[in-house]
Amino acid sequence: SLIKGQQAAKRAAEVAAAGNHNILLIGTPGSGKTMLARSIPSILPTLSNEEALEITKIHSVAGILRGRGGIVRERPFRAPHHSASIPALVGGGTKALPGEISLAHYGVLFLDEFPEFQKSVLEALRQPLEDGFVSITRAAAKAEYPADFMLVAAMNPCPCGFYPDMNRCRCTPGEITHYLGKISQPLLERIDICTEVPSVSFSKMKKRTPGEPSAKIRERVKTVQEIQRKRYQKEKFCFNGELDGRMLEKYCVLTRAAEEILEQAYGQFQFSTRAYHK
């Protein structure tokens, strides 16, 4: 309710939360990307006892429960700095401890300033995003940790942050291309939803009418997730974001008109097979 305007971005975040989709937020500095990302755990359904116990075990192994005690009852929100190393993000060290992606299990992993992360660190995300777990092998230890998280990434549209407003943007076309090129195509193809978070106008910002409360959105998300669980009760997955090519043909049968549009896009934008399925 604290987020003014941004109706399209808020709707995209709700859809992402409901279907367990990864999402990329693109907008100018101060447009509300971080606030929107931080609000996502509040619209996710309450943890089940089994989920809470699993999260608590991971946090206990990582040694971050000291002084807190009890079972973790809130969905994790992890926001590592863009200088984070591969062991910090994925897990590792001499004791093969869980990293940020496992600490975000059943919650949100927020990567702000997405292109500023080391390319090797971002590439290390690809396998966990696909499999929902991570295997860590070290000389002294070997471990496998769950990593079923929702990735929320945020970035500026260019290095200065103001493109395509050419009155404010001072970046050259080459600088913009280089900046956007820091994120590989295979990684982008694992992000289902990409949405713009534009600057909010003064009139919208000053409106006293509160936005929709998180509790109301959470009820919608919960209802949609229950529909998905019922739909996929005979499968090994629960959400739309987990559908693969074979399952898409079973559960998402396209009309002929839709197939024609997709065929045109496939050729025009030179989609890979993964991008086509997404």
C-alpha atoms as an extended CHARMM CRD file, in Angstrom:
* protein
*
       278  EXT
         1         1  SER       CA              0.0000000000        0.0000000000        0.0000000000  PROA      1               0.0000000000
         2         2  LEU       CA              3.0510000000        2.3030000000        0.3660000000  PROA      2               0.0000000000
         3         3  ILE       CA              3.9760000000        2.0340000000       -3.3360000000  PROA      3               0.0000000000
         4         4  LYS       CA              2.3950000000        4.9060000000       -5.2650000000  PROA      4               0.0000000000
         5         5  GLY       CA              1.4980000000        4.3430000000       -8.9140000000  PROA      5               0.0000000000
         6         6  GLN       CA              3.4810000000        1.6250000000      -10.7220000000  PROA      6               0.0000000000
         7         7  GLN       CA              0.2950000000       -0.3410000000      -11.4590000000  PROA      7               0.0000000000
         8         8  ALA       CA              1.8370000000       -2.3140000000      -14.3520000000  PROA      8               0.0000000000
         9         9  ALA       CA              4.9720000000       -3.1840000000      -12.3580000000  PROA      9               0.0000000000
        10        10  LYS       CA              2.9170000000       -4.1880000000       -9.2880000000  PROA      10              0.0000000000
        11        11  ARG       CA              0.7130000000       -6.3930000000      -11.4650000000  PROA      11              0.0000000000
        12        12  ALA       CA              3.8090000000       -8.0190000000      -13.0000000000  PROA      12              0.0000000000
        13        13  ALA       CA              5.1950000000       -8.6950000000       -9.5050000000  PROA      13              0.0000000000
        14        14  GLU       CA              1.8820000000      -10.2620000000       -8.4590000000  PROA      14              0.0000000000
        15        15  VAL       CA              1.8360000000      -12.5450000000      -11.5120000000  PROA      15              0.0000000000
        16        16  ALA       CA              5.4710000000      -13.5030000000      -10.8720000000  PROA      16              0.0000000000
        17        17  ALA       CA              4.7350000000      -14.3240000000       -7.2240000000  PROA      17              0.0000000000
        18        18  ALA       CA              1.6420000000      -16.3560000000       -8.1080000000  PROA      18              0.0000000000
        19        19  GLY       CA              3.3650000000      -18.5000000000      -10.7440000000  PROA      19              0.0000000000
        20        20  ASN       CA              6.8300000000      -18.6730000000       -9.1350000000  PROA      20              0.0000000000
        21        21  HSD       CA              8.3550000000      -16.7790000000      -12.0540000000  PROA      21              0.0000000000
        22        22  ASN       CA             11.6640000000      -14.9400000000      -12.0080000000  PROA      22              0.0000000000
        23        23  ILE       CA             11.3230000000      -11.2310000000      -12.7690000000  PROA      23              0.0000000000
        24        24  LEU       CA             13.5740000000       -8.4050000000      -13.9740000000  PROA      24              0.0000000000
        25        25  LEU       CA             12.7250000000       -4.7930000000      -13.0530000000  PROA      25              0.0000000000
        26        26  ILE       CA             14.1870000000       -2.0750000000      -15.2890000000  PROA      26              0.0000000000
        27        27  GLY       CA             13.9060000000        1.5900000000      -14.3890000000  PROA      27              0.0000000000
        28        28  THR       CA             15.6240000000        4.8520000000      -13.5370000000  PROA      28              0.0000000000
        29        29  PRO       CA             17.2950000000        5.3680000000      -10.1300000000  PROA      29              0.0000000000
        30        30  GLY       CA             14.7130000000        6.0870000000       -7.4300000000  PROA      30              0.0000000000
        31        31  SER       CA             11.7390000000        4.8060000000       -9.4310000000  PROA      31              0.0000000000
        32        32  GLY       CA             10.8410000000        2.2440000000       -6.7580000000  PROA      32              0.0000000000
        33        33  LYS       CA             12.4830000000       -0.9860000000       -7.9750000000  PROA      33              0.0000000000
        34        34  THR       CA             13.9510000000       -1.8620000000       -4.5610000000  PROA      34              0.0000000000
        35        35  MET       CA             10.7480000000       -1.0410000000       -2.6700000000  PROA      35              0.0000000000
        36        36  LEU       CA              8.7570000000       -3.2000000000       -5.0790000000  PROA      36              0.0000000000
        37        37  ALA       CA             11.2170000000       -6.0910000000       -4.7000000000  PROA      37              0.0000000000
        38        38  ARG       CA             11.1590000000       -5.8610000000       -0.8970000000  PROA      38              0.0000000000
        39        39  SER       CA              7.3590000000       -5.9910000000       -0.9240000000  PROA      39              0.0000000000
        40        40  ILE       CA              7.1810000000       -9.3500000000       -2.7510000000  PROA      40              0.0000000000
        41        41  PRO       CA              7.6570000000      -11.5910000000        0.3400000000  PROA      41              0.0000000000
        42        42  SER       CA              4.6400000000       -9.8390000000        1.8890000000  PROA      42              0.0000000000
        43        43  ILE       CA              2.3480000000      -11.0330000000       -0.9360000000  PROA      43              0.0000000000
        44        44  LEU       CA              3.5960000000      -14.6390000000       -0.8750000000  PROA      44              0.0000000000
        45        45  PRO       CA              1.4670000000      -17.1550000000        1.0720000000  PROA      45              0.0000000000
        46        46  THR       CA              2.4040000000      -17.9520000000        4.6740000000  PROA      46              0.0000000000
        47        47  LEU       CA              5.0150000000      -20.6970000000        5.0610000000  PROA      47              0.0000000000
        48        48  SER       CA              3.8030000000      -24.2120000000        5.7790000000  PROA      48              0.0000000000
        49        49  ASN       CA              5.3530000000      -26.0250000000        8.7570000000  PROA      49              0.0000000000
        50        50  GLU       CA              7.4030000000      -28.2040000000        6.3780000000  PROA      50              0.0000000000
        51        51  GLU       CA              8.7380000000      -25.1730000000        4.4890000000  PROA      51              0.0000000000
        52        52  ALA       CA              9.5530000000      -23.3500000000        7.7460000000  PROA      52              0.0000000000
        53        53  LEU       CA             11.4960000000      -26.3460000000        9.0680000000  PROA      53              0.0000000000
        54        54  GLU       CA             13.4590000000      -26.6960000000        5.8290000000  PROA      54              0.0000000000
        55        55  ILE       CA             14.4210000000      -23.0130000000        5.8370000000  PROA      55              0.0000000000
        56        56  THR       CA             15.4000000000      -23.2140000000        9.5120000000  PROA      56              0.0000000000
        57        57  LYS       CA             17.7040000000      -26.1740000000        8.8440000000  PROA      57              0.0000000000
        58        58  ILE       CA             19.5240000000      -24.2830000000        6.0820000000  PROA      58              0.0000000000
        59        59  HSD       CA             19.9090000000      -21.1410000000        8.1870000000  PROA      59              0.0000000000
        60        60  SER       CA             21.1170000000      -23.2560000000       11.1030000000  PROA      60              0.0000000000
        61        61  VAL       CA             23.8120000000      -24.9310000000        8.9780000000  PROA      61              0.0000000000
        62        62  ALA       CA             24.8870000000      -21.4790000000        7.7580000000  PROA      62              0.0000000000
        63        63  GLY       CA             25.1790000000      -20.3260000000       11.3750000000  PROA      63              0.0000000000
        64        64  ILE       CA             22.8690000000      -17.3110000000       11.0540000000  PROA      64              0.0000000000
        65        65  LEU       CA             20.3180000000      -18.3660000000       13.6720000000  PROA      65              0.0000000000
        66        66  ARG       CA             22.5180000000      -17.4130000000       16.6330000000  PROA      66              0.0000000000
        67        67  GLY       CA             20.5410000000      -15.4070000000       19.1660000000  PROA      67              0.0000000000
        68        68  ARG       CA             17.2970000000      -15.7370000000       17.2160000000  PROA      68              0.0000000000
        69        69  GLY       CA             16.1950000000      -19.2120000000       18.2970000000  PROA      69              0.0000000000
        70        70  GLY       CA             13.0210000000      -20.9680000000       17.2030000000  PROA      70              0.0000000000
        71        71  ILE       CA             11.7740000000      -21.7430000000       13.7090000000  PROA      71              0.0000000000
        72        72  VAL       CA             11.9930000000      -19.2400000000       10.8460000000  PROA      72              0.0000000000
        73        73  ARG       CA              8.3930000000      -18.2400000000       10.1240000000  PROA      73              0.0000000000
        74        74  GLU       CA              8.8970000000      -15.5190000000        7.5170000000  PROA      74              0.0000000000
        75        75  ARG       CA              9.8650000000      -16.0310000000        3.9050000000  PROA      75              0.0000000000
        76        76  PRO       CA             13.5260000000      -15.1010000000        3.3740000000  PROA      76              0.0000000000
        77        77  PHE       CA             14.5340000000      -11.9710000000        1.5120000000  PROA      77              0.0000000000
        78        78  ARG       CA             18.2240000000      -12.0150000000        0.6090000000  PROA      78              0.0000000000
        79        79  ALA       CA             19.8730000000       -9.0530000000       -1.1060000000  PROA      79              0.0000000000
        80        80  PRO       CA             23.6250000000       -9.6590000000       -1.5840000000  PROA      80              0.0000000000
        81        81  HSD       CA             25.7990000000       -6.7610000000       -2.7600000000  PROA      81              0.0000000000
        82        82  HSD       CA             26.9160000000       -6.8050000000       -6.4000000000  PROA      82              0.0000000000
        83        83  SER       CA             30.5040000000       -7.4010000000       -5.2220000000  PROA      83              0.0000000000
        84        84  ALA       CA             29.5040000000      -10.8590000000       -3.8600000000  PROA      84              0.0000000000
        85        85  SER       CA             31.7270000000      -13.7900000000       -4.8690000000  PROA      85              0.0000000000
        86        86  ILE       CA             30.6130000000      -17.1730000000       -6.2360000000  PROA      86              0.0000000000
        87        87  PRO       CA             31.0230000000      -18.9130000000       -2.8170000000  PROA      87              0.0000000000
        88        88  ALA       CA             28.9970000000      -16.1380000000       -1.1560000000  PROA      88              0.0000000000
        89        89  LEU       CA             26.1740000000      -16.4520000000       -3.6600000000  PROA      89              0.0000000000
        90        90  VAL       CA             26.1540000000      -20.1680000000       -4.5060000000  PROA      90              0.0000000000
        91        91  GLY       CA             27.8390000000      -21.5910000000       -1.4010000000  PROA      91              0.0000000000
        92        92  GLY       CA             31.2560000000      -23.0470000000       -0.6530000000  PROA      92              0.0000000000
        93        93  GLY       CA             34.2390000000      -22.3540000000        1.5470000000  PROA      93              0.0000000000
        94        94  THR       CA             36.2310000000      -25.0410000000        3.3380000000  PROA      94              0.0000000000
        95        95  LYS       CA             33.0960000000      -26.3580000000        5.0660000000  PROA      95              0.0000000000
        96        96  ALA       CA             30.8820000000      -26.1910000000        1.9280000000  PROA      96              0.0000000000
        97        97  LEU       CA             28.3480000000      -23.9140000000        3.6290000000  PROA      97              0.0000000000
        98        98  PRO       CA             25.1450000000      -22.7340000000        1.9120000000  PROA      98              0.0000000000
        99        99  GLY       CA             25.2420000000      -19.4450000000        0.0110000000  PROA      99              0.0000000000
       100       100  GLU       CA             22.6960000000      -16.7090000000       -0.5840000000  PROA      100             0.0000000000
       101       101  ILE       CA             20.6770000000      -18.7480000000       -3.0910000000  PROA      101             0.0000000000
       102       102  SER       CA             20.0380000000      -21.4380000000       -0.4730000000  PROA      102             0.0000000000
       103       103  LEU       CA             19.4140000000      -18.9000000000        2.2760000000  PROA      103             0.0000000000
       104       104  ALA       CA             16.7070000000      -17.5280000000       -0.0580000000  PROA      104             0.0000000000
       105       105  HSD       CA             15.0480000000      -20.9790000000       -0.3350000000  PROA      105             0.0000000000
       106       106  TYR       CA             11.2260000000      -20.5750000000       -0.4790000000  PROA      106             0.0000000000
       107       107  GLY       CA             11.7390000000      -16.8160000000       -0.5530000000  PROA      107             0.0000000000
       108       108  VAL       CA             13.2110000000      -14.0450000000       -2.6830000000  PROA      108             0.0000000000
       109       109  LEU       CA             16.7660000000      -13.4960000000       -3.9150000000  PROA      109             0.0000000000
       110       110  PHE       CA             17.0720000000       -9.8330000000       -4.8660000000  PROA      110             0.0000000000
       111       111  LEU       CA             19.9810000000       -8.8460000000       -7.0930000000  PROA      111             0.0000000000
       112       112  ASP       CA             20.0610000000       -5.0620000000       -7.3680000000  PROA      112             0.0000000000
       113       113  GLU       CA             22.3220000000       -3.4500000000       -9.9860000000  PROA      113             0.0000000000
       114       114  PHE       CA             22.1280000000       -6.7480000000      -11.8500000000  PROA      114             0.0000000000
       115       115  PRO       CA             24.7230000000       -5.9780000000      -14.5840000000  PROA      115             0.0000000000
       116       116  GLU       CA             27.2890000000       -4.9430000000      -11.9450000000  PROA      116             0.0000000000
       117       117  PHE       CA             27.6610000000       -8.4980000000      -10.5990000000  PROA      117             0.0000000000
       118       118  GLN       CA             30.6820000000      -10.3840000000      -11.9270000000  PROA      118             0.0000000000
       119       119  LYS       CA             29.7390000000      -12.3000000000      -15.0400000000  PROA      119             0.0000000000
       120       120  SER       CA             31.0780000000      -15.5600000000      -13.5570000000  PROA      120             0.0000000000
       121       121  VAL       CA             28.8380000000      -15.0570000000      -10.5100000000  PROA      121             0.0000000000
       122       122  LEU       CA             25.7300000000      -14.5380000000      -12.6480000000  PROA      122             0.0000000000
       123       123  GLU       CA             26.5550000000      -17.5590000000      -14.8130000000  PROA      123             0.0000000000
       124       124  ALA       CA             26.8110000000      -19.6780000000      -11.6590000000  PROA      124             0.0000000000
       125       125  LEU       CA             23.1070000000      -18.9690000000      -11.0890000000  PROA      125             0.0000000000
       126       126  ARG       CA             22.0000000000      -20.7630000000      -14.2440000000  PROA      126             0.0000000000
       127       127  GLN       CA             22.1160000000      -24.3510000000      -12.9340000000  PROA      127             0.0000000000
       128       128  PRO       CA             20.3740000000      -23.6510000000       -9.5860000000  PROA      128             0.0000000000
       129       129  LEU       CA             17.6750000000      -21.6350000000      -11.3820000000  PROA      129             0.0000000000
       130       130  GLU       CA             17.0240000000      -24.6400000000      -13.6030000000  PROA      130             0.0000000000
       131       131  ASP       CA             17.2750000000      -27.4190000000      -10.9910000000  PROA      131             0.0000000000
       132       132  GLY       CA             16.1610000000      -25.8390000000       -7.7070000000  PROA      132             0.0000000000
       133       133  PHE       CA             19.2110000000      -27.1080000000       -5.8090000000  PROA      133             0.0000000000
       134       134  VAL       CA             22.9770000000      -26.6760000000       -5.7590000000  PROA      134             0.0000000000
       135       135  SER       CA             25.7690000000      -29.2050000000       -5.2620000000  PROA      135             0.0000000000
       136       136  ILE       CA             29.0000000000      -28.0410000000       -3.6160000000  PROA      136             0.0000000000
       137       137  THR       CA             32.1310000000      -30.1630000000       -3.6740000000  PROA      137             0.0000000000
       138       138  ARG       CA             35.2500000000      -29.2680000000       -1.7170000000  PROA      138             0.0000000000
       139       139  ALA       CA             38.3020000000      -31.2940000000       -0.6810000000  PROA      139             0.0000000000
       140       140  ALA       CA             37.1130000000      -31.5150000000        2.9270000000  PROA      140             0.0000000000
       141       141  ALA       CA             33.3490000000      -31.5580000000        2.4060000000  PROA      141             0.0000000000
       142       142  LYS       CA             30.5550000000      -32.2350000000       -0.0540000000  PROA      142             0.0000000000
       143       143  ALA       CA             27.0000000000      -30.9520000000        0.2740000000  PROA      143             0.0000000000
       144       144  GLU       CA             23.7680000000      -30.5200000000       -1.6340000000  PROA      144             0.0000000000
       145       145  TYR       CA             21.4320000000      -27.6970000000       -0.6250000000  PROA      145             0.0000000000
       146       146  PRO       CA             17.9460000000      -26.7730000000       -1.8650000000  PROA      146             0.0000000000
       147       147  ALA       CA             17.7290000000      -23.4790000000       -3.7430000000  PROA      147             0.0000000000
       148       148  ASP       CA             14.1030000000      -23.0590000000       -4.7820000000  PROA      148             0.0000000000
       149       149  PHE       CA             13.9810000000      -19.2790000000       -4.7780000000  PROA      149             0.0000000000
       150       150  MET       CA             12.2720000000      -16.5330000000       -6.7220000000  PROA      150             0.0000000000
       151       151  LEU       CA             14.8670000000      -14.3800000000       -8.4890000000  PROA      151             0.0000000000
       152       152  VAL       CA             14.0370000000      -10.6780000000       -8.5350000000  PROA      152             0.0000000000
       153       153  ALA       CA             16.6540000000       -8.6610000000      -10.4060000000  PROA      153             0.0000000000
       154       154  ALA       CA             16.7640000000       -4.8940000000      -10.8850000000  PROA      154             0.0000000000
       155       155  MET       CA             18.8100000000       -2.7160000000      -13.1840000000  PROA      155             0.0000000000
       156       156  ASN       CA             19.0350000000        0.7120000000      -14.7470000000  PROA      156             0.0000000000
       157       157  PRO       CA             18.3890000000        0.9390000000      -18.5080000000  PROA      157             0.0000000000
       158       158  CYS       CA             21.9220000000        2.3390000000      -19.0230000000  PROA      158             0.0000000000
       159       159  PRO       CA             25.0370000000        3.2110000000      -16.9470000000  PROA      159             0.0000000000
       160       160  CYS       CA             23.7170000000        6.6550000000      -15.9230000000  PROA      160             0.0000000000
       161       161  GLY       CA             20.1810000000        5.3120000000      -15.4880000000  PROA      161             0.0000000000
       162       162  PHE       CA             18.1430000000        7.7620000000      -17.5720000000  PROA      162             0.0000000000
       163       163  TYR       CA             17.9070000000        6.1820000000      -21.0380000000  PROA      163             0.0000000000
       164       164  PRO       CA             15.7500000000        6.6590000000      -23.1540000000  PROA      164             0.0000000000
       165       165  ASP       CA             15.2920000000       10.2310000000      -21.8360000000  PROA      165             0.0000000000
       166       166  MET       CA             17.8840000000       11.8180000000      -24.0870000000  PROA      166             0.0000000000
       167       167  ASN       CA             17.5770000000       15.1580000000      -22.2460000000  PROA      167             0.0000000000
       168       168  ARG       CA             19.1030000000       13.4880000000      -19.1720000000  PROA      168             0.0000000000
       169       169  CYS       CA             20.9960000000       10.4590000000      -20.5340000000  PROA      169             0.0000000000
       170       170  ARG       CA             24.6530000000       11.1100000000      -21.3190000000  PROA      170             0.0000000000
       171       171  CYS       CA             25.6380000000        7.5580000000      -22.3100000000  PROA      171             0.0000000000
       172       172  THR       CA             26.8900000000        6.7280000000      -25.7740000000  PROA      172             0.0000000000
       173       173  PRO       CA             25.1910000000        3.9220000000      -27.7590000000  PROA      173             0.0000000000
       174       174  GLY       CA             28.3310000000        1.8250000000      -27.2630000000  PROA      174             0.0000000000
       175       175  GLU       CA             28.2370000000        2.2940000000      -23.4890000000  PROA      175             0.0000000000
       176       176  ILE       CA             24.5710000000        1.2750000000      -23.3600000000  PROA      176             0.0000000000
       177       177  THR       CA             25.1940000000       -1.8180000000      -25.5060000000  PROA      177             0.0000000000
       178       178  HSD       CA             28.1780000000       -2.8320000000      -23.3540000000  PROA      178             0.0000000000
       179       179  TYR       CA             26.1760000000       -2.3120000000      -20.1510000000  PROA      179             0.0000000000
       180       180  LEU       CA             23.2250000000       -4.4160000000      -21.3050000000  PROA      180             0.0000000000
       181       181  GLY       CA             25.5810000000       -7.0370000000      -22.7460000000  PROA      181             0.0000000000
       182       182  LYS       CA             26.9360000000       -7.8520000000      -19.2820000000  PROA      182             0.0000000000
       183       183  ILE       CA             23.9630000000      -10.1900000000      -18.7970000000  PROA      183             0.0000000000
       184       184  SER       CA             24.1680000000      -13.2690000000      -20.9990000000  PROA      184             0.0000000000
       185       185  GLN       CA             21.2920000000      -14.4170000000      -23.1840000000  PROA      185             0.0000000000
       186       186  PRO       CA             21.0870000000      -17.8770000000      -21.5230000000  PROA      186             0.0000000000
       187       187  LEU       CA             20.6210000000      -16.1880000000      -18.1320000000  PROA      187             0.0000000000
       188       188  LEU       CA             18.0120000000      -13.7440000000      -19.4660000000  PROA      188             0.0000000000
       189       189  GLU       CA             16.1190000000      -16.7050000000      -20.9140000000  PROA      189             0.0000000000
       190       190  ARG       CA             15.6830000000      -18.0390000000      -17.3780000000  PROA      190             0.0000000000
       191       191  ILE       CA             13.8490000000      -14.8500000000      -16.3700000000  PROA      191             0.0000000000
       192       192  ASP       CA             10.1930000000      -15.1380000000      -17.3290000000  PROA      192             0.0000000000
       193       193  ILE       CA              8.9680000000      -11.5780000000      -16.7910000000  PROA      193             0.0000000000
       194       194  CYS       CA             10.6980000000       -8.3130000000      -17.6440000000  PROA      194             0.0000000000
       195       195  THR       CA              8.9030000000       -5.0940000000      -16.7020000000  PROA      195             0.0000000000
       196       196  GLU       CA              9.6340000000       -1.3870000000      -16.7950000000  PROA      196             0.0000000000
       197       197  VAL       CA              9.4230000000        0.6000000000      -13.5500000000  PROA      197             0.0000000000
       198       198  PRO       CA              9.0120000000        4.2030000000      -14.7520000000  PROA      198             0.0000000000
       199       199  SER       CA              9.4570000000        7.3070000000      -12.6330000000  PROA      199             0.0000000000
       200       200  VAL       CA              6.3040000000        8.2640000000      -10.7170000000  PROA      200             0.0000000000
       201       201  SER       CA              4.7240000000       11.6230000000      -11.5380000000  PROA      201             0.0000000000
       202       202  PHE       CA              4.3890000000       14.2430000000       -8.7830000000  PROA      202             0.0000000000
       203       203  SER       CA              0.5790000000       14.0790000000       -8.8710000000  PROA      203             0.0000000000
       204       204  LYS       CA              0.5550000000       10.3030000000       -8.2830000000  PROA      204             0.0000000000
       205       205  MET       CA              3.1840000000       10.5680000000       -5.5690000000  PROA      205             0.0000000000
       206       206  LYS       CA              1.1380000000       13.1820000000       -3.6600000000  PROA      206             0.0000000000
       207       207  LYS       CA             -2.1340000000       11.2300000000       -3.8420000000  PROA      207             0.0000000000
       208       208  ARG       CA             -3.3830000000       10.4080000000       -0.3630000000  PROA      208             0.0000000000
       209       209  THR       CA             -5.3590000000        7.3870000000       -1.5460000000  PROA      209             0.0000000000
       210       210  PRO       CA             -3.4990000000        4.3190000000       -0.2330000000  PROA      210             0.0000000000
       211       211  GLY       CA             -2.5980000000        1.5340000000       -2.6130000000  PROA      211             0.0000000000
       212       212  GLU       CA             -4.0130000000       -1.9540000000       -2.3770000000  PROA      212             0.0000000000
       213       213  PRO       CA             -2.8910000000       -3.6380000000        0.8810000000  PROA      213             0.0000000000
       214       214  SER       CA             -0.4390000000       -6.5460000000        0.6620000000  PROA      214             0.0000000000
       215       215  ALA       CA             -2.8450000000       -8.8500000000        2.5540000000  PROA      215             0.0000000000
       216       216  LYS       CA             -5.4460000000       -8.5100000000       -0.2000000000  PROA      216             0.0000000000
       217       217  ILE       CA             -2.8910000000       -9.2500000000       -2.9290000000  PROA      217             0.0000000000
       218       218  ARG       CA             -1.5830000000      -12.2180000000       -0.9010000000  PROA      218             0.0000000000
       219       219  GLU       CA             -5.0920000000      -13.7260000000       -0.8660000000  PROA      219             0.0000000000
       220       220  ARG       CA             -5.2270000000      -13.5470000000       -4.6810000000  PROA      220             0.0000000000
       221       221  VAL       CA             -1.7550000000      -15.0860000000       -4.9600000000  PROA      221             0.0000000000
       222       222  LYS       CA             -2.7690000000      -17.8590000000       -2.5520000000  PROA      222             0.0000000000
       223       223  THR       CA             -5.9350000000      -18.6130000000       -4.5550000000  PROA      223             0.0000000000
       224       224  VAL       CA             -3.9950000000      -18.7910000000       -7.8330000000  PROA      224             0.0000000000
       225       225  GLN       CA             -1.3350000000      -21.0490000000       -6.2970000000  PROA      225             0.0000000000
       226       226  GLU       CA             -4.0350000000      -23.4090000000       -5.0030000000  PROA      226             0.0000000000
       227       227  ILE       CA             -5.4470000000      -23.6420000000       -8.5500000000  PROA      227             0.0000000000
       228       228  GLN       CA             -1.9770000000      -24.5330000000       -9.8550000000  PROA      228             0.0000000000
       229       229  ARG       CA             -1.3900000000      -27.1520000000       -7.1420000000  PROA      229             0.0000000000
       230       230  LYS       CA             -4.6850000000      -28.8000000000       -8.0690000000  PROA      230             0.0000000000
       231       231  ARG       CA             -3.8600000000      -28.6490000000      -11.7910000000  PROA      231             0.0000000000
       232       232  TYR       CA             -0.4330000000      -30.2050000000      -11.3080000000  PROA      232             0.0000000000
       233       233  GLN       CA             -1.2920000000      -32.6360000000       -8.4880000000  PROA      233             0.0000000000
       234       234  LYS       CA             -0.1380000000      -35.6100000000      -10.5910000000  PROA      234             0.0000000000
       235       235  GLU       CA              3.1560000000      -33.9300000000      -11.5270000000  PROA      235             0.0000000000
       236       236  LYS       CA              6.4120000000      -33.3790000000       -9.6260000000  PROA      236             0.0000000000
       237       237  PHE       CA              6.0070000000      -29.5980000000       -9.6970000000  PROA      237             0.0000000000
       238       238  CYS       CA              3.4280000000      -27.0820000000       -8.4820000000  PROA      238             0.0000000000
       239       239  PHE       CA              3.7120000000      -23.8230000000      -10.4200000000  PROA      239             0.0000000000
       240       240  ASN       CA              3.4600000000      -22.4360000000      -13.9450000000  PROA      240             0.0000000000
       241       241  GLY       CA              7.0430000000      -21.1860000000      -13.7300000000  PROA      241             0.0000000000
       242       242  GLU       CA              8.2410000000      -24.8030000000      -13.5660000000  PROA      242             0.0000000000
       243       243  LEU       CA              6.6420000000      -25.9690000000      -16.8230000000  PROA      243             0.0000000000
       244       244  ASP       CA              9.0860000000      -27.4100000000      -19.3670000000  PROA      244             0.0000000000
       245       245  GLY       CA              8.5560000000      -27.9180000000      -23.1000000000  PROA      245             0.0000000000
       246       246  ARG       CA              6.8170000000      -31.2880000000      -22.7730000000  PROA      246             0.0000000000
       247       247  MET       CA              4.4950000000      -30.0690000000      -20.0190000000  PROA      247             0.0000000000
       248       248  LEU       CA              3.6450000000      -26.9280000000      -21.9820000000  PROA      248             0.0000000000
       249       249  GLU       CA              2.2480000000      -29.0580000000      -24.7910000000  PROA      249             0.0000000000
       250       250  LYS       CA              0.0890000000      -30.8820000000      -22.2420000000  PROA      250             0.0000000000
       251       251  TYR       CA             -1.1860000000      -27.9190000000      -20.1860000000  PROA      251             0.0000000000
       252       252  CYS       CA             -0.8810000000      -24.8740000000      -22.4920000000  PROA      252             0.0000000000
       253       253  VAL       CA             -2.4320000000      -25.8640000000      -25.8050000000  PROA      253             0.0000000000
       254       254  LEU       CA             -2.2840000000      -22.8940000000      -28.1900000000  PROA      254             0.0000000000
       255       255  THR       CA             -4.9220000000      -21.8520000000      -30.6700000000  PROA      255             0.0000000000
       256       256  ARG       CA             -3.8560000000      -21.7550000000      -34.3210000000  PROA      256             0.0000000000
       257       257  ALA       CA             -3.8520000000      -17.9170000000      -34.2660000000  PROA      257             0.0000000000
       258       258  ALA       CA             -1.5750000000      -17.8730000000      -31.2200000000  PROA      258             0.0000000000
       259       259  GLU       CA              0.7700000000      -20.3820000000      -32.8540000000  PROA      259             0.0000000000
       260       260  GLU       CA              1.0670000000      -18.1490000000      -35.9190000000  PROA      260             0.0000000000
       261       261  ILE       CA              1.9970000000      -15.1180000000      -33.7820000000  PROA      261             0.0000000000
       262       262  LEU       CA              4.5720000000      -17.1580000000      -31.8800000000  PROA      262             0.0000000000
       263       263  GLU       CA              6.0020000000      -18.5340000000      -35.1320000000  PROA      263             0.0000000000
       264       264  GLN       CA              6.4710000000      -14.9920000000      -36.4720000000  PROA      264             0.0000000000
       265       265  ALA       CA              8.1800000000      -13.8890000000      -33.2470000000  PROA      265             0.0000000000
       266       266  TYR       CA             10.3810000000      -16.9980000000      -33.2440000000  PROA      266             0.0000000000
       267       267  GLY       CA             11.7500000000      -16.0900000000      -36.6670000000  PROA      267             0.0000000000
       268       268  GLN       CA             11.8830000000      -12.3300000000      -36.2370000000  PROA      268             0.0000000000
       269       269  PHE       CA             13.6360000000      -12.3280000000      -32.8580000000  PROA      269             0.0000000000
       270       270  GLN       CA             15.6730000000      -15.5040000000      -33.4690000000  PROA      270             0.0000000000
       271       271  PHE       CA             14.4630000000      -17.2260000000      -30.3020000000  PROA      271             0.0000000000
       272       272  SER       CA             16.3350000000      -20.1650000000      -28.8590000000  PROA      272             0.0000000000
       273       273  THR       CA             14.3010000000      -23.2300000000      -27.8620000000  PROA      273             0.0000000000
       274       274  ARG       CA             14.3370000000      -22.1170000000      -24.2080000000  PROA      274             0.0000000000
       275       275  ALA       CA             13.1930000000      -18.5880000000      -25.1070000000  PROA      275             0.0000000000
       276       276  TYR       CA             10.4040000000      -20.0710000000      -27.2450000000  PROA      276             0.0000000000
       277       277  HSD       CA              9.1440000000      -22.1250000000      -24.2970000000  PROA      277             0.0000000000
       278       278  LYS       CA              9.3650000000      -19.1950000000      -21.8890000000  PROA      278             0.0000000000
